Amino acid sequence: MSTLYVIEANNINPANIAGFYTYQGWVPNFVVAINTQGTYAAGLPGNSPVFTWTNTTGTVVYETQLYQDYIEYAAGGDVLVPPTGMIIPYGSVRPLGSALFNFTTPQHTYNPPS
């Protein structure tokens, strides 16, 4: 049996809410993935080939990594990996003092299949 959590948004201090940024067209996919059991967050190593992909995935990974230098408490170059195996790149902003979330501080490293 899996553990389910109820988040009472009206009781959350806005200063403790993490923000996520990704390609606008992928927001619905991001929401589905983050709520799908088995999805995990991973960081890309600095030499990951994903940063050089010429498709939208590569562009978003590259840009979120770039943005982290300009946004306080931001991290980029992360990906959601749902059970389907596709990856959804994103960046996150975690307010200082907020709880550490699995999605804002990924514990895994993702390497694309060759």
Secondary structure, DSSP 8 states (H G I E B T S, - for coil): --------GGGS-GGG--EEE--GGGHHHHHHHHTSTT-EEEE--TT-GGGG-SSHHHHHHHHHHHHTTTSTTEEEEEEEE-TT---EEEEEE--TT----TTTS--EE-----
